Amino acid sequence: MLIDCPHCGPRDLAEFSYQGDASRTRPDLGSTDTKAWIDYVYNRPNPAGRHREFWQHAGGCRAHLVVERDTLTHEIHAVAIARDAAGGDAA
């Protein structure tokens, strides 16, 4: 699988590190809702189809990216710098 890094161009998956789901929303930092925090930290959906994920180009420019890919085919539909991508937490 190739990921097209906005800085470095197409690179092999081996240069990247998966950082997690980019579609989840973190509870408010001041929240004391234990269930919301448990769901955020431990409960992970496993979607089939198009999905937004955080990746880091660890073996290259070290940029944090949001990659939209199909989890069934591994086809990559979009890649953006994480701070520029709308939606999700850039934690």
N, C-alpha and C positions, 0 to 999 in steps of 0.2 A: 504494500500500500504506500502510495506517495502522498505527502502532505505538502501543499504549495505555500510555503512560508512567505508572507508578504515582504520580508526583508531579504531572504536568501534564495527564493525560488523553490522549485520542486525538490523535496528531499525524502529519503527513505524513512519509514516509520521508526527504524532503530535509533534515529537521532532525537526522537520525541519522547516525552514522559506524559502519560495520562494523568490529569489532575482532577477529574471528576465531572459530575453533571452540571452543566451551565444553565439549566432551566429551573433549578430550585431557588426558592426564596428563603433567605435566612430570617428567623424571627428577630424582632427588635432587640437590640443588645440589652436594653433595660428590662426585657420581659422576664417574668418569673413563672411563666406557663411551662411547667415541666413537660407536659405531653408534647407541646410544640417543639421544644428543644430535643426531646428524645426522637421524635419523628424526623427532625432535621438532621441529627447526627447519625442515627442508626438505620432508619427505614429508607431503603433505596429502591426506586422503581427500576424495572428491567424492560424498557420499551423495545418493541420490535418496529423497525421502520426509522423514519427520520428523527434525529435526536441532536441536541446541542451539547457539546462537551468542551471542557477546558483541557488544553494541552500546553506543554511548555517545550520549546525548541531547545532542550537541554544540551544537545550535542552541536549546537550552532550558535545563533545570536542570543539565545536564552529568553527570547520573547515569550510572553504568555498569550495564547491564542484561543479563540472560540472557533471550533470546527463543527460544522453541521454535516453529519454523515448518516448514511442509512446503516443501521446495525445488522440488517439482514444481508446486504450486498457489499458493505464497506465502501460504497460509492461516496465520495466527498462532494457535497453540493456547494459549500461556501467555507472560506477561512477568513477570519478577521482578527486584528489585534484586540485583545480582551478589553482594554480600556475604551476602545472605540465601538465595541459591539453593544447594541441595545439589549436590555433584558437580562435577567439572571444576576447573580452576585459576582463581582470580580474580586472575591476574597482570595 
